[in-house]
Amino acid sequence: MSFPFDCISDFMFFETEIKKSDVILIPGASHPQLMERAAMLYRQGIAPYLLPSGGSTPNVETTEWEFLRN
Protein backbone atom coordinates (compact mmCIF):
# COMPACT_ATOMS: atom_id res chain seq x y z
CA MET A 1 0.00 0.00 0.00
CA SER A 2 1.34 3.41 -0.88
CA PHE A 3 1.49 6.25 1.57
CA PRO A 4 -1.37 8.78 1.38
CA PHE A 5 0.88 11.68 0.41
CA ASP A 6 2.97 9.93 -2.27
CA CYS A 7 1.09 11.79 -4.97
CA ILE A 8 2.12 15.12 -3.41
CA SER A 9 5.79 14.21 -3.07
CA ASP A 10 5.81 12.87 -6.64
CA PHE A 11 4.58 16.28 -7.74
CA MET A 12 6.90 18.33 -5.51
CA PHE A 13 10.17 16.48 -6.00
CA PHE A 14 11.14 16.40 -9.63
CA GLU A 15 14.08 17.52 -11.68
CA THR A 16 13.99 19.55 -14.82
CA GLU A 17 16.68 20.83 -17.09
CA ILE A 18 18.06 24.15 -15.92
CA LYS A 19 17.53 26.78 -18.60
CA LYS A 20 18.20 30.49 -18.92
CA SER A 21 15.85 32.52 -16.74
CA ASP A 22 15.05 36.10 -15.86
CA VAL A 23 15.80 35.65 -12.17
CA ILE A 24 17.02 33.01 -9.71
CA LEU A 25 14.68 32.86 -6.71
CA ILE A 26 16.26 31.68 -3.48
CA PRO A 27 13.55 30.42 -1.12
CA GLY A 28 13.77 31.76 2.39
CA ALA A 29 15.77 29.54 4.69
CA SER A 30 18.84 29.79 6.85
CA HIS A 31 20.78 27.35 4.69
CA PRO A 32 23.90 28.77 3.03
CA GLN A 33 23.85 25.90 0.51
CA LEU A 34 20.88 27.55 -1.21
CA MET A 35 22.80 30.77 -1.78
CA GLU A 36 25.94 28.90 -2.84
CA ARG A 37 23.96 26.99 -5.48
CA ALA A 38 22.24 30.16 -6.65
CA ALA A 39 25.59 31.95 -6.90
CA MET A 40 26.97 29.07 -8.96
CA LEU A 41 24.01 29.26 -11.36
CA TYR A 42 24.40 33.05 -11.54
CA ARG A 43 28.11 32.73 -12.44
CA GLN A 44 27.16 30.21 -15.13
CA GLY A 45 24.96 32.89 -16.70
CA ILE A 46 21.63 31.20 -16.00
CA ALA A 47 20.03 34.52 -14.94
CA PRO A 48 21.17 38.14 -14.51
CA TYR A 49 19.53 38.55 -11.08
CA LEU A 50 19.37 36.76 -7.73
CA LEU A 51 16.27 37.27 -5.57
CA PRO A 52 16.62 36.05 -1.99
CA SER A 53 13.40 35.79 0.01
CA GLY A 54 12.32 35.03 3.55
CA GLY A 55 11.07 36.67 6.69
CA SER A 56 12.01 36.72 10.29
CA THR A 57 12.52 33.59 12.33
CA PRO A 58 12.41 33.16 16.09
CA ASN A 59 15.63 33.84 18.01
CA VAL A 60 17.45 35.25 14.98
CA GLU A 61 18.34 38.93 14.67
CA THR A 62 18.04 39.16 10.88
CA THR A 63 15.51 37.98 8.34
CA GLU A 64 16.18 35.01 6.08
CA TRP A 65 16.39 37.50 3.20
CA GLU A 66 19.18 39.43 4.93
CA PHE A 67 21.01 36.19 5.77
CA LEU A 68 20.93 35.02 2.16
CA ARG A 69 21.82 38.47 0.82
CA ASN A 70 24.88 38.67 3.05
N, C-alpha and C positions, 0 to 999 in steps of 0.2 A: 504494500500500500504506500502510495506517495504521501508526502507531507502536505498539509493543506495550503501552505504558502509557496510551494514549488513553482507555481505558475508566475508568481510575482518575482521570485528571484531569477527565473529564466528570462523574464522581461528586463529586469534591472541590470543584470550582469552579463554583458555582451561586449564583444570587441568589434570595432569597425576600423577601417583604414583611416589613418590620420591624414587629413587633407588641409590645404591652405584655408585659412579662416580670417574673419575680420578681427576677432579678439579671442584671447585665451582666458576663460573664466576659471578662477581658482576658488572652489567652494570653501566656505568658511570652516576652518578647523585649525587647531594648534599643532599641525603636523608639518614640519619643515620639508618633508619629502614632497608634498604637493607643490610648494614653491620651487623646489629644485627641479622637478619634472617640467613645470611650466616654463622656467627659465631655459631649460634645455630646448624645449620646443620653440621658444621665442628665438633663441640663437640659431636654430635651424631654419628660421624664416617662415615658420608656420603661420604666424600672425604678427602684425605690427604693434599690437597692444596687449598688455596683461591687465586683467581686472580682478584683483583680490576682493573677496567678500567676507562677510561675517560680522557678528555683533559681539556684545560683551558676554563674558562667561563669569561664573562665580569665582571669587578669590583670585582674579587676574586683573592687573591694573590697566591693561590695554584691551582693545577689541581684537577679534580675530583678524579683521581687516588690517589693523595697524601692525600686528605680528607678522602677517604675510608680506605686507609692504616693506617692512624693515628687513 
